[in-house]
Amino acid sequence: MKIWVYGAVFAAAFAVAAGVGAFIVPMLRKLKLGQHILEIGPNWHKSKEGTPVMGGIIFIAACVLVTGVMLAVTGGKNWEAVLCVLFLALANGAIGFLDDCQKLLKKQNLGLKAKQKLVLQFAVGIVFLGLVSWLGVYDGSVAIPFTDIVLTPKWFIVYPIALLMVVGTVNAANLTDGVDGLVTGCTLPMALFFGVAGYALELGGVAVFSMALAGGLCGFLIYNFNPAKVFMGDTGSLFLGGATIGLAFVIGKPLVFILVGLIYYIEALSVMLQVFWFKISHGKRIFKMAPIHHHFELCGWSEKTLFTVFTLFTAVLCALSALWVLGIL
């Protein structure tokens, strides 16, 4: 496919997301499907009480619709990788949807139990890894970023680690979603990176899906940027976690996501460190609040500043990763 096609895919997904959002956001508000804000969060977040949730269906619809149209137009040739990513993203999005529904029904910020979510996520991860292996999309090799080294460990070493990486990334993306537009902004450069990688590696379907995701996220930002008119909910954040880590595997370079998605892992690590230190120090904290974006909020950063800094940080890492994929670094 010519490069202008990917630009058209981006524009189409943006337009679909903007249009769907114009319909969905008022509908969610009318149905009073609003977010419940935890008492332990920053005090000023209470003003967000009642903001419509499950807005992730806006960019999910745009991404899936545009990708589906392109799949039909191209005849579905060599799109096995995209179908695998769609499975991982949509299955995790479905888990998030169940979680959001539970929260709304209970009128509190507690949905599915942690064990329930993990069991479902591990099951989805196992099926995904089985699919990419069975379809020949991922061969179990491990490319070391910024080197020419490609390792081929035994399957019983690679796949258990891969499973932990998939589930961990999905939940890390979920933890990043705590400030207006934050996970949307951070995931946008990731999607653009995978678009470039897919094009460079001659994986047209992967590039199409990635650009559709990027366009959908841009359209969603119209409604999700501070002050947010709608939140993506677990429906959206779990979808994004599944989509991005899935893309890393189908381009055959899963370790690159440690750099591309570093902000996800920093957010998750901040929570783990906080909990660990709190327990061994008998109540002391490393951060004012975790995940770390709340720490910076309590230090005086505005939500727009957080969005800008975290997004630019991710964009720089994605640009460096793209240079490696393109063979420049």
Disulfide bonds with the S-S distance in Angstrom:
none
